[in-house]
Amino acid sequence: MQKTDWRTLLPAAWLASSAAFGASPPATPAPAAPVTLEAGARDSSLGRLEDIQAKTLLYEAQLAQAKAFNELQKNGYDAGTGGPFNPQPAAPVKDSADARPAQESKAPPLIVEISGGSQLSATLQLDGGNQVRVQAGSRIPGTAWTVAKITFSEVTVSSAGGGLVSLAFAG
């Protein structure tokens, strides 16, 4: 049996991995002569290739999971509670004639906590008792308020009219 150097196997392995991931094959020609390997070398090369492909799929899935979790956090997901900032289920509506659109809260929220390092964030308590985590530039859900500035001692919000209000701490 003839032994083959690993460099002659590289284009064939690359072609196989490209086809597995849906990539178009490169413009390089395939080897002219068929390559023969000893049984142990073939199993070892294919086993390594399968291992690399499995790890690559795992890493891509973990990256997608991290991106999705980051997106959830940007939209108000709280990992401590395992869900969004509204922990109470909505009450069912009995009749559509009784249904009213949600009313926008006019009262400014209260500060529960200010935390962070270079990028500060704050936990605010809304008028209905729900809590939401915000950063500078965030719009406060259910209100017309937007967070203008967060410091270690205060949270300043702006209204639609452009007026600034410093929020009070929850008691």
VEXDOMI-826363 format. One record per residue: x, y, z negated of N, C-alpha, C, O in turn; residue in one letter; residue number from 1. Coordinates in nm, 2 decimals. Each point is the difference from the previous one (the first is absolute). Layout:
! residues N
(rec (X, Y, Z), (X, Y, Z), (X, Y, Z), (X, Y, Z), A, NUM)
...
***
This chain:
! residues 171
(rec (0.08, -0.12, 0.00), (-0.08, 0.12, 0.00), (0.09, 0.12, 0.00), (0.11, 0.01, -0.06), M, 1)
(rec (-0.16, 0.10, 0.12), (0.07, 0.12, 0.02), (-0.04, 0.10, -0.11), (-0.12, 0.02, -0.03), Q, 2)
(rec (0.22, 0.04, -0.04), (-0.03, 0.10, -0.10), (0.00, 0.14, 0.07), (0.08, 0.03, 0.09), K, 3)
(rec (-0.17, 0.06, -0.14), (-0.01, 0.13, 0.06), (0.03, 0.11, -0.10), (-0.04, -0.01, -0.12), T, 4)
(rec (0.11, 0.11, 0.16), (0.03, 0.11, -0.08), (-0.13, 0.08, -0.03), (-0.09, 0.01, 0.08), D, 5)
(rec (0.08, 0.05, -0.20), (-0.12, 0.07, -0.04), (-0.03, 0.12, 0.09), (-0.12, 0.04, 0.01), W, 6)
(rec (0.22, 0.02, 0.05), (-0.02, 0.12, 0.09), (-0.08, -0.04, 0.12), (-0.07, 0.09, 0.05), R, 7)
(rec (0.07, -0.21, -0.01), (-0.08, -0.04, 0.12), (-0.14, -0.02, -0.04), (-0.09, 0.00, 0.09), T, 8)
(rec (0.06, -0.03, -0.22), (-0.14, -0.02, -0.05), (-0.07, 0.13, -0.03), (-0.12, 0.00, 0.00), L, 9)
(rec (0.20, 0.11, -0.02), (-0.06, 0.12, -0.04), (-0.11, 0.06, 0.09), (-0.11, 0.03, -0.04), L, 10)
(rec (0.13, -0.03, 0.17), (-0.10, 0.05, 0.09), (-0.13, -0.08, 0.00), (-0.11, 0.05, 0.00), P, 11)
(rec (0.13, -0.18, -0.01), (-0.12, -0.09, 0.00), (-0.08, 0.02, -0.13), (-0.12, 0.00, 0.00), A, 12)
(rec (0.19, 0.01, -0.11), (-0.06, 0.02, -0.13), (-0.07, 0.14, 0.00), (-0.11, 0.01, -0.06), A, 13)
(rec (0.17, 0.09, 0.12), (-0.06, 0.13, 0.00), (-0.13, 0.00, 0.09), (-0.10, 0.06, -0.04), W, 14)
(rec (0.11, -0.13, 0.15), (-0.12, -0.02, 0.08), (-0.12, -0.07, -0.07), (-0.11, 0.05, 0.01), L, 15)
(rec (0.15, -0.15, -0.09), (-0.11, -0.07, -0.07), (-0.06, 0.09, -0.11), (-0.12, 0.00, -0.02), A, 16)
(rec (0.20, 0.08, -0.05), (-0.05, 0.08, -0.10), (-0.08, 0.12, 0.06), (-0.10, 0.04, -0.06), S, 17)
(rec (0.14, 0.01, 0.17), (-0.08, 0.11, 0.07), (-0.13, -0.05, 0.04), (-0.10, 0.07, -0.01), S, 18)
(rec (0.09, -0.19, 0.07), (-0.13, -0.06, 0.04), (-0.09, -0.02, -0.12), (-0.12, 0.01, 0.01), A, 19)
(rec (0.18, -0.05, -0.12), (-0.08, -0.03, -0.12), (-0.07, 0.13, -0.05), (-0.11, -0.01, -0.06), A, 20)
(rec (0.18, 0.12, 0.07), (-0.06, 0.13, -0.05), (-0.07, 0.08, 0.11), (-0.03, 0.12, -0.02), F, 21)
(rec (0.02, -0.17, 0.14), (-0.08, 0.06, 0.10), (0.08, 0.11, 0.08), (-0.06, 0.07, 0.08), G, 22)
(rec (0.19, -0.07, -0.09), (0.08, 0.09, 0.07), (0.03, -0.05, 0.14), (-0.01, -0.12, 0.03), A, 23)
(rec (0.03, 0.21, 0.06), (0.03, -0.04, 0.14), (0.14, -0.05, 0.01), (0.09, 0.05, -0.07), S, 24)
(rec (-0.06, -0.15, 0.15), (0.13, -0.06, 0.01), (0.10, 0.10, 0.06), (-0.04, 0.08, 0.08), P, 25)
(rec (0.17, -0.08, -0.12), (0.09, 0.09, 0.06), (0.03, -0.03, 0.14), (-0.03, -0.11, 0.05), P, 26)
(rec (0.10, 0.20, 0.02), (0.03, -0.02, 0.14), (0.13, -0.09, 0.02), (0.04, -0.02, 0.11), A, 27)
(rec (0.02, -0.03, -0.22), (0.12, -0.08, 0.02), (-0.04, -0.14, 0.05), (-0.10, -0.06, -0.05), T, 28)
(rec (0.18, 0.00, 0.13), (-0.03, -0.13, 0.05), (0.02, -0.11, -0.10), (0.09, 0.02, -0.09), P, 29)
(rec (-0.16, -0.13, 0.10), (0.03, -0.12, -0.09), (0.12, -0.07, 0.04), (0.05, 0.02, 0.11), A, 30)
(rec (0.01, -0.10, -0.20), (0.13, -0.07, 0.04), (-0.03, -0.09, 0.11), (-0.11, -0.06, 0.02), P, 31)
(rec (0.21, 0.04, 0.07), (-0.02, -0.07, 0.12), (0.00, -0.15, -0.02), (-0.09, -0.07, 0.06), A, 32)
(rec (0.17, 0.02, -0.15), (0.00, -0.14, -0.03), (-0.08, -0.03, -0.13), (0.00, 0.08, -0.09), A, 33)
(rec (-0.07, -0.20, 0.08), (-0.07, -0.03, -0.12), (0.10, -0.02, -0.11), (0.11, -0.06, 0.01), P, 34)
(rec (-0.15, 0.11, -0.13), (0.08, -0.01, -0.12), (-0.04, -0.12, -0.08), (-0.12, -0.02, -0.03), V, 35)
(rec (0.22, -0.07, 0.00), (-0.03, -0.11, -0.09), (0.07, 0.01, -0.13), (0.12, 0.05, 0.00), T, 36)
(rec (-0.18, -0.09, -0.10), (0.05, 0.01, -0.14), (-0.01, -0.14, -0.07), (-0.08, -0.08, 0.05), L, 37)
(rec (0.16, 0.07, -0.15), (-0.02, -0.12, -0.08), (-0.13, 0.02, -0.08), (-0.04, 0.11, -0.02), E, 38)
(rec (-0.02, -0.22, -0.02), (-0.13, 0.01, -0.06), (0.01, 0.08, -0.13), (-0.10, 0.08, -0.03), A, 39)
(rec (0.20, -0.09, -0.05), (0.01, 0.08, -0.13), (0.02, 0.14, 0.03), (-0.06, 0.08, -0.08), G, 40)
(rec (0.13, -0.04, 0.18), (0.02, 0.15, 0.03), (-0.13, 0.06, 0.05), (-0.03, 0.11, -0.03), A, 41)
(rec (-0.05, -0.19, 0.11), (-0.12, 0.06, 0.05), (-0.10, 0.02, -0.11), (-0.06, 0.10, -0.01), R, 42)
(rec (0.05, -0.20, -0.08), (-0.09, 0.01, -0.11), (0.04, 0.12, -0.09), (-0.09, 0.07, -0.05), D, 43)
(rec (0.22, -0.05, 0.03), (0.05, 0.11, -0.09), (-0.03, 0.13, 0.07), (-0.05, 0.09, -0.07), S, 44)
(rec (0.07, -0.07, 0.20), (-0.03, 0.13, 0.06), (-0.14, 0.03, 0.01), (-0.04, 0.11, -0.03), S, 45)
(rec (-0.05, -0.21, 0.06), (-0.14, 0.03, 0.00), (-0.05, 0.02, -0.14), (-0.09, 0.09, -0.01), L, 46)
(rec (0.14, -0.16, -0.08), (-0.05, 0.03, -0.14), (0.04, 0.14, -0.05), (-0.08, 0.06, -0.06), G, 47)
(rec (0.20, -0.02, 0.10), (0.03, 0.14, -0.04), (-0.08, 0.10, 0.07), (-0.04, 0.10, -0.06), R, 48)
(rec (0.01, -0.12, 0.19), (-0.08, 0.09, 0.07), (-0.14, 0.01, -0.05), (-0.06, 0.10, -0.02), L, 49)
(rec (0.00, -0.22, -0.02), (-0.13, 0.00, -0.06), (0.00, 0.07, -0.13), (-0.10, 0.07, -0.04), E, 50)
(rec (0.20, -0.09, -0.04), (0.02, 0.07, -0.13), (0.00, 0.15, 0.02), (-0.06, 0.08, -0.08), D, 51)
(rec (0.14, -0.03, 0.18), (0.01, 0.14, 0.02), (-0.14, 0.06, 0.05), (-0.04, 0.10, -0.05), I, 52)
(rec (-0.03, -0.17, 0.13), (-0.13, 0.04, 0.05), (-0.10, 0.01, -0.12), (-0.08, 0.09, -0.01), Q, 53)
(rec (0.08, -0.19, -0.07), (-0.09, -0.01, -0.12), (0.03, 0.12, -0.09), (-0.09, 0.07, -0.05), A, 54)
(rec (0.22, -0.04, 0.02), (0.03, 0.11, -0.09), (-0.04, 0.13, 0.07), (-0.04, 0.09, -0.07), K, 55)
(rec (0.06, -0.08, 0.20), (-0.03, 0.13, 0.07), (-0.15, 0.02, -0.01), (-0.05, 0.11, -0.03), T, 56)
(rec (-0.04, -0.21, 0.05), (-0.14, 0.01, -0.02), (-0.04, 0.04, -0.14), (-0.09, 0.09, -0.02), L, 57)
(rec (0.16, -0.15, -0.08), (-0.03, 0.04, -0.14), (0.04, 0.14, -0.03), (-0.08, 0.07, -0.06), L, 58)
(rec (0.19, -0.02, 0.11), (0.04, 0.14, -0.02), (-0.09, 0.09, 0.07), (-0.03, 0.11, -0.06), Y, 59)
(rec (-0.02, -0.14, 0.18), (-0.09, 0.09, 0.07), (-0.13, 0.01, -0.08), (-0.06, 0.10, -0.01), E, 60)
(rec (0.01, -0.21, -0.05), (-0.12, 0.00, -0.07), (0.01, 0.08, -0.13), (-0.09, 0.07, -0.04), A, 61)
(rec (0.21, -0.09, -0.03), (0.02, 0.08, -0.12), (0.01, 0.15, 0.03), (-0.05, 0.08, -0.08), Q, 62)
(rec (0.11, -0.04, 0.20), (0.00, 0.14, 0.04), (-0.14, 0.05, 0.02), (-0.03, 0.11, -0.04), L, 63)
(rec (-0.05, -0.19, 0.11), (-0.14, 0.05, 0.03), (-0.07, 0.01, -0.13), (-0.08, 0.09, -0.02), A, 64)
(rec (0.10, -0.18, -0.08), (-0.07, 0.01, -0.13), (0.05, 0.13, -0.07), (-0.09, 0.07, -0.06), Q, 65)
(rec (0.22, -0.04, 0.06), (0.05, 0.12, -0.07), (-0.06, 0.12, 0.06), (-0.04, 0.10, -0.07), A, 66)
(rec (0.03, -0.09, 0.21), (-0.06, 0.11, 0.07), (-0.15, 0.02, -0.04), (-0.04, 0.11, -0.02), K, 67)
(rec (-0.03, -0.22, 0.01), (-0.14, 0.01, -0.03), (-0.02, 0.04, -0.14), (-0.09, 0.08, -0.03), A, 68)
(rec (0.17, -0.13, -0.07), (-0.01, 0.05, -0.14), (0.03, 0.14, -0.01), (-0.06, 0.07, -0.08), F, 69)
(rec (0.17, -0.02, 0.15), (0.03, 0.14, 0.00), (-0.11, 0.09, 0.05), (-0.03, 0.10, -0.06), N, 70)
(rec (-0.04, -0.15, 0.16), (-0.12, 0.07, 0.06), (-0.11, 0.01, -0.11), (-0.07, 0.10, -0.01), E, 71)
(rec (0.05, -0.21, -0.06), (-0.11, -0.01, -0.10), (0.03, 0.10, -0.11), (-0.09, 0.07, -0.05), L, 72)
(rec (0.22, -0.06, 0.01), (0.04, 0.09, -0.11), (-0.03, 0.15, 0.04), (-0.04, 0.08, -0.08), Q, 73)
(rec (0.07, -0.05, 0.21), (-0.02, 0.13, 0.05), (-0.15, 0.04, 0.00), (-0.03, 0.12, -0.01), K, 74)
(rec (-0.06, -0.22, 0.02), (-0.14, 0.02, 0.00), (-0.07, -0.02, -0.13), (-0.12, -0.02, 0.00), N, 75)
(rec (0.19, 0.02, -0.11), (-0.06, 0.00, -0.13), (0.00, -0.14, -0.07), (-0.07, -0.01, -0.10), G, 76)
(rec (0.13, -0.09, 0.15), (0.01, -0.13, -0.06), (0.08, 0.00, -0.12), (0.11, 0.06, 0.00), Y, 77)
(rec (-0.16, -0.11, -0.11), (0.08, 0.00, -0.13), (0.04, -0.15, -0.03), (-0.09, -0.08, -0.03), D, 78)
(rec (0.22, 0.05, 0.04), (0.04, -0.14, -0.02), (-0.02, -0.04, -0.15), (-0.02, -0.12, -0.02), A, 79)
(rec (0.01, 0.21, -0.07), (-0.03, -0.04, -0.14), (-0.13, -0.06, -0.02), (-0.02, -0.09, -0.08), G, 80)
(rec (-0.08, 0.14, 0.15), (-0.14, -0.05, -0.01), (-0.03, -0.10, 0.10), (-0.10, -0.07, -0.01), T, 81)
(rec (0.18, 0.06, 0.11), (-0.02, -0.10, 0.11), (-0.10, 0.04, 0.10), (-0.06, -0.08, 0.07), G, 82)
(rec (0.02, 0.21, -0.07), (-0.10, 0.04, 0.10), (0.01, 0.15, 0.02), (0.09, 0.07, -0.05), G, 83)
(rec (-0.19, -0.01, 0.12), (0.00, 0.14, 0.02), (-0.03, 0.08, -0.13), (-0.03, -0.07, -0.10), P, 84)
(rec (0.03, 0.20, 0.11), (-0.01, 0.08, -0.13), (-0.14, -0.01, -0.06), (-0.02, 0.05, -0.11), F, 85)
(rec (-0.08, -0.10, 0.18), (-0.14, 0.00, -0.05), (-0.02, -0.15, -0.05), (-0.04, -0.08, 0.08), N, 86)
(rec (0.05, 0.06, -0.21), (-0.01, -0.14, -0.05), (-0.14, -0.05, -0.02), (-0.02, -0.12, -0.01), P, 87)
(rec (-0.08, 0.21, 0.01), (-0.14, -0.04, -0.02), (-0.07, -0.03, 0.13), (0.02, 0.08, 0.09), Q, 88)
(rec (-0.09, -0.19, -0.08), (-0.07, -0.03, 0.12), (-0.12, 0.10, 0.02), (-0.05, 0.06, -0.09), P, 89)
(rec (0.02, -0.03, 0.22), (-0.10, 0.09, 0.03), (-0.14, -0.06, -0.04), (-0.02, -0.12, 0.02), A, 90)
(rec (-0.07, 0.21, -0.06), (-0.13, -0.05, -0.04), (-0.08, -0.02, 0.13), (0.01, 0.09, 0.09), A, 91)
(rec (-0.09, -0.19, -0.07), (-0.07, -0.03, 0.12), (-0.11, 0.11, 0.02), (-0.06, 0.04, -0.10), P, 92)
(rec (0.03, 0.00, 0.22), (-0.10, 0.09, 0.03), (-0.13, -0.08, 0.02), (-0.01, -0.09, 0.08), V, 93)
(rec (-0.10, 0.13, -0.15), (-0.13, -0.08, 0.00), (-0.07, 0.03, 0.13), (-0.06, -0.09, 0.06), K, 94)
(rec (0.05, 0.22, -0.02), (-0.08, 0.04, 0.11), (0.08, 0.10, 0.08), (0.05, 0.09, -0.06), D, 95)
(rec (-0.05, -0.10, 0.19), (0.07, 0.10, 0.08), (-0.06, 0.14, -0.01), (0.07, 0.10, 0.02), S, 96)
(rec (-0.19, -0.09, -0.06), (-0.06, 0.14, -0.02), (0.05, 0.07, -0.12), (0.01, 0.12, 0.00), A, 97)
(rec (0.04, -0.20, -0.10), (0.06, 0.06, -0.12), (0.15, 0.03, 0.02), (0.05, 0.07, -0.08), D, 98)
(rec (0.01, -0.12, 0.19), (0.14, 0.02, 0.02), (0.03, 0.15, 0.03), (-0.07, 0.06, 0.08), A, 99)
(rec (0.17, -0.01, -0.15), (0.04, 0.14, 0.03), (0.15, 0.00, 0.03), (0.07, -0.09, -0.04), R, 100)
(rec (-0.02, 0.18, 0.12), (0.14, 0.01, 0.03), (0.08, 0.03, -0.12), (-0.05, 0.06, -0.10), P, 101)
(rec (0.17, -0.10, 0.09), (0.09, 0.02, -0.11), (0.02, 0.15, -0.02), (0.02, 0.08, 0.10), A, 102)
(rec (-0.03, -0.03, -0.22), (0.01, 0.14, -0.03), (0.15, 0.03, -0.03), (0.06, -0.08, -0.08), Q, 103)
(rec (-0.01, 0.19, 0.13), (0.14, 0.03, -0.03), (0.01, 0.07, -0.13), (-0.08, 0.09, -0.04), E, 104)
(rec (0.17, -0.14, -0.04), (0.02, 0.06, -0.14), (0.06, 0.14, 0.01), (0.10, 0.02, 0.07), S, 105)
(rec (-0.16, 0.07, -0.15), (0.05, 0.14, 0.00), (0.10, 0.01, -0.12), (0.08, 0.10, 0.01), K, 106)
(rec (-0.09, -0.18, -0.11), (0.09, 0.01, -0.11), (0.14, -0.05, 0.03), (0.01, -0.11, 0.06), A, 107)
(rec (0.09, 0.18, -0.10), (0.14, -0.05, 0.03), (0.03, -0.12, -0.09), (-0.05, -0.01, -0.11), P, 108)
(rec (0.13, -0.08, 0.16), (0.04, -0.12, -0.08), (0.09, 0.03, -0.11), (0.05, 0.12, -0.01), P, 109)
(rec (-0.03, -0.21, -0.08), (0.09, 0.02, -0.12), (0.13, -0.09, 0.03), (-0.01, -0.10, 0.06), L, 110)
(rec (0.12, 0.15, -0.12), (0.13, -0.07, 0.01), (0.00, -0.10, -0.11), (-0.01, 0.02, -0.11), I, 111)
(rec (0.04, -0.15, 0.16), (0.02, -0.11, -0.10), (0.15, -0.02, -0.02), (0.04, -0.02, -0.11), V, 112)
(rec (0.04, 0.03, 0.22), (0.14, -0.03, -0.01), (0.07, 0.06, 0.12), (-0.05, 0.01, 0.11), E, 113)
(rec (0.18, 0.04, -0.14), (0.09, 0.05, 0.10), (0.12, -0.09, -0.01), (0.06, -0.01, -0.11), I, 114)
(rec (-0.01, -0.05, 0.22), (0.11, -0.08, 0.00), (0.08, 0.01, 0.13), (-0.05, 0.05, 0.10), S, 115)
(rec (0.17, -0.11, -0.10), (0.08, -0.01, 0.12), (0.14, 0.07, -0.02), (0.02, 0.05, -0.11), G, 116)
(rec (0.06, -0.06, 0.21), (0.13, 0.06, -0.01), (0.01, 0.12, 0.09), (-0.05, 0.11, -0.03), G, 117)
(rec (0.11, -0.12, 0.15), (0.01, 0.11, 0.09), (-0.13, 0.03, 0.07), (-0.03, 0.11, 0.03), S, 118)
(rec (-0.06, -0.21, -0.02), (-0.13, 0.01, 0.06), (-0.10, -0.03, -0.11), (-0.03, -0.11, -0.03), Q, 119)
(rec (-0.03, 0.22, -0.03), (-0.09, -0.02, -0.11), (-0.14, -0.04, 0.05), (-0.04, 0.04, 0.11), L, 120)
(rec (-0.03, -0.12, -0.19), (-0.14, -0.03, 0.03), (-0.08, 0.01, -0.13), (0.06, 0.00, -0.11), S, 121)
(rec (-0.19, 0.01, 0.13), (-0.08, 0.02, -0.12), (-0.12, -0.09, 0.01), (-0.05, -0.03, 0.11), A, 122)
(rec (0.00, -0.02, -0.23), (-0.12, -0.07, -0.01), (-0.11, 0.09, -0.05), (0.02, 0.07, -0.10), T, 123)
(rec (-0.13, -0.05, 0.18), (-0.10, 0.09, -0.03), (-0.13, -0.07, -0.04), (-0.03, -0.11, 0.06), L, 124)
(rec (-0.05, 0.16, -0.15), (-0.13, -0.05, -0.03), (-0.10, 0.08, 0.06), (-0.01, 0.12, -0.02), Q, 125)
(rec (-0.07, -0.18, 0.11), (-0.11, 0.07, 0.07), (-0.12, 0.02, -0.08), (-0.01, -0.06, -0.11), L, 126)
(rec (-0.08, 0.14, 0.16), (-0.12, 0.03, -0.08), (-0.08, -0.12, -0.04), (-0.06, 0.00, -0.11), D, 127)
(rec (0.05, -0.10, 0.19), (-0.08, -0.12, -0.03), (0.08, -0.10, -0.09), (-0.06, -0.11, -0.04), G, 128)
(rec (0.18, 0.14, 0.00), (0.08, -0.09, -0.09), (0.10, -0.08, 0.08), (0.09, -0.06, -0.07), G, 129)
(rec (-0.10, 0.05, 0.20), (0.10, -0.07, 0.08), (0.14, 0.07, -0.01), (0.01, 0.12, -0.02), N, 130)
(rec (0.09, -0.20, 0.04), (0.14, 0.06, 0.00), (0.06, -0.03, 0.14), (-0.03, -0.10, 0.06), Q, 131)
(rec (0.11, 0.20, -0.02), (0.07, -0.01, 0.13), (0.14, 0.05, -0.02), (0.03, 0.09, -0.07), V, 132)
(rec (0.06, -0.15, 0.15), (0.15, 0.04, 0.00), (0.02, 0.09, 0.12), (-0.03, -0.04, 0.11), R, 133)
(rec (0.09, 0.16, -0.13), (0.02, 0.09, 0.11), (0.14, 0.06, 0.00), (0.07, -0.01, -0.10), V, 134)
(rec (-0.03, 0.06, 0.21), (0.13, 0.07, 0.02), (-0.03, 0.14, 0.06), (-0.11, 0.02, 0.04), Q, 135)
(rec (0.21, 0.06, -0.04), (-0.02, 0.13, 0.06), (-0.04, -0.01, 0.15), (0.06, -0.08, 0.07), A, 136)
(rec (-0.17, 0.15, -0.03), (-0.05, -0.01, 0.13), (-0.12, -0.10, 0.01), (-0.07, 0.00, 0.11), G, 137)
(rec (0.04, -0.08, -0.21), (-0.11, -0.10, 0.00), (-0.13, 0.08, -0.01), (-0.01, 0.09, -0.08), S, 138)
(rec (-0.09, -0.14, 0.15), (-0.14, 0.05, -0.03), (-0.06, -0.09, -0.10), (0.01, -0.12, 0.00), R, 139)
(rec (-0.08, 0.18, -0.10), (-0.06, -0.07, -0.11), (-0.13, -0.06, 0.05), (-0.09, 0.08, 0.03), I, 140)
(rec (0.07, -0.21, -0.04), (-0.12, -0.06, 0.05), (-0.13, 0.05, -0.07), (0.00, 0.02, -0.12), P, 141)
(rec (-0.10, 0.01, 0.20), (-0.13, 0.04, -0.06), (0.00, 0.15, -0.04), (-0.10, 0.04, -0.06), G, 142)
(rec (0.20, 0.03, 0.09), (0.00, 0.14, -0.03), (0.05, 0.08, 0.12), (0.04, -0.06, 0.10), T, 143)
(rec (-0.04, 0.19, -0.11), (0.05, 0.09, 0.10), (0.15, 0.04, -0.03), (0.05, 0.09, 0.06), A, 144)
(rec (0.00, -0.14, -0.17), (0.13, 0.03, -0.05), (0.11, -0.07, 0.07), (-0.01, -0.12, 0.04), W, 145)
(rec (0.13, 0.19, -0.02), (0.12, -0.06, 0.06), (0.11, 0.04, -0.10), (0.01, 0.11, -0.05), T, 146)
(rec (0.08, -0.21, 0.02), (0.11, 0.02, -0.09), (0.10, 0.09, 0.06), (0.06, -0.04, 0.11), V, 147)
(rec (-0.04, 0.16, -0.16), (0.10, 0.09, 0.05), (0.14, -0.02, -0.05), (0.10, 0.00, 0.08), A, 148)
(rec (-0.09, -0.03, -0.21), (0.13, -0.01, -0.06), (-0.01, -0.08, -0.13), (-0.10, 0.01, -0.07), K, 149)
(rec (0.20, -0.09, 0.04), (0.01, -0.08, -0.12), (0.14, 0.03, -0.06), (0.10, -0.02, 0.06), I, 150)
(rec (-0.10, 0.06, -0.19), (0.12, 0.01, -0.08), (-0.01, -0.08, -0.12), (-0.11, -0.07, -0.02), T, 151)
(rec (0.21, 0.06, -0.06), (-0.01, -0.08, -0.12), (-0.10, 0.05, -0.10), (-0.04, -0.08, -0.09), F, 152)
(rec (0.00, 0.21, 0.10), (-0.09, 0.05, -0.10), (-0.14, 0.04, 0.06), (-0.09, 0.03, -0.08), S, 153)
(rec (0.07, -0.03, 0.21), (-0.13, 0.03, 0.05), (-0.02, -0.06, 0.14), (0.09, -0.03, 0.07), E, 154)
(rec (-0.22, 0.03, -0.03), (-0.04, -0.04, 0.13), (-0.09, 0.12, 0.05), (-0.10, 0.03, -0.06), V, 155)
(rec (0.14, 0.02, 0.17), (-0.08, 0.11, 0.06), (-0.07, -0.05, 0.13), (0.06, -0.06, 0.08), T, 156)
(rec (-0.19, 0.09, -0.07), (-0.08, -0.04, 0.11), (-0.05, 0.13, 0.07), (-0.02, 0.10, -0.06), V, 157)
(rec (-0.01, -0.12, 0.19), (-0.06, 0.11, 0.07), (-0.14, -0.04, 0.05), (-0.02, -0.12, 0.04), S, 158)
(rec (-0.07, 0.22, -0.03), (-0.13, -0.03, 0.05), (-0.01, 0.03, 0.15), (0.10, 0.05, 0.06), S, 159)
(rec (-0.21, -0.08, 0.00), (-0.02, 0.03, 0.14), (0.02, 0.15, 0.03), (0.04, 0.04, 0.11), A, 160)
(rec (-0.08, 0.04, -0.20), (0.01, 0.15, 0.01), (0.14, 0.05, -0.01), (0.03, 0.12, 0.02), G, 161)
(rec (0.06, -0.21, -0.07), (0.14, 0.05, -0.01), (0.04, 0.04, -0.14), (0.12, 0.03, -0.02), G, 162)
(rec (-0.21, -0.04, -0.08), (0.03, 0.04, -0.14), (0.08, -0.11, -0.07), (-0.03, -0.12, 0.03), G, 163)
(rec (0.13, 0.15, -0.11), (0.07, -0.09, -0.07), (-0.05, -0.02, -0.14), (-0.04, 0.10, -0.07), L, 164)
(rec (0.04, -0.22, 0.01), (-0.05, -0.03, -0.13), (0.10, -0.09, -0.07), (0.04, -0.10, 0.06), V, 165)
(rec (0.00, 0.13, -0.18), (0.09, -0.09, -0.08), (-0.10, -0.10, -0.08), (-0.08, 0.05, -0.07), S, 166)
(rec (0.10, -0.18, 0.09), (-0.09, -0.09, -0.07), (0.04, -0.02, -0.15), (0.11, 0.02, -0.04), L, 167)
(rec (-0.21, -0.05, -0.03), (0.02, -0.03, -0.15), (0.03, -0.14, -0.02), (-0.04, -0.09, 0.08), A, 168)
(rec (0.10, 0.06, -0.19), (0.03, -0.14, -0.04), (-0.12, -0.06, -0.07), (-0.08, 0.07, -0.07), F, 169)
(rec (0.06, -0.20, 0.10), (-0.12, -0.08, -0.06), (0.04, -0.01, -0.15), (0.11, -0.02, -0.04), A, 170)
(rec (-0.22, 0.03, -0.05), (0.02, 0.01, -0.14), (0.02, -0.13, -0.06), (0.02, -0.01, -0.12), G, 171)
***
